[in-house]
Amino acid sequence: MPVATEAHHRRIAEMTYASVHPHYVTKVEKKGRSQAELQEVLTWLTGYTEADIASHISRKTTFVEFFAEATLNPRAELVTGVICGYRIEELDNELTRKVRVLDKLVDELAKGRSMEKILR
């Protein structure tokens, strides 16, 4: 497994949510899931409404800002496993871990996992 370097953490911190959201939409829709289901996952993790997500996209907030303004679901710590080659529970950078939790939830949605299991 790759090691998450400081450069990796910095790249994630500087990335905008707006640059990633279309990829999430494409990924879930390609696998037969809906934007409404994606929004349900986003709301569960962050507390954001559809309007909140649209605001983050239009403001081009970085992941630092995106998660700083979120009310993270306390059950998010139950999300474990490997995503993008990184084991979530071993990531020592809090922001990188939150982004990888989001990636993992989107991945589970795209893979057809039931909402009940995704939302733990």
Number of C-alpha atoms within 10 A of each C-alpha: 8 8 11 15 10 10 9 11 16 12 13 18 17 13 15 20 23 19 13 13 15 11 11 19 19 15 18 21 16 11 12 12 17 17 13 11 17 20 16 17 20 18 19 20 22 21 17 21 14 14 9 15 20 14 13 20 19 11 12 16 18 19 23 17 15 20 17 12 14 14 13 17 13 10 11 17 13 11 18 16 14 15 15 11 11 16 16 21 15 13 15 11 12 10 18 21 20 21 19 24 23 20 16 20 24 20 17 16 26 22 14 13 12 10 14 7 9 17 17 10
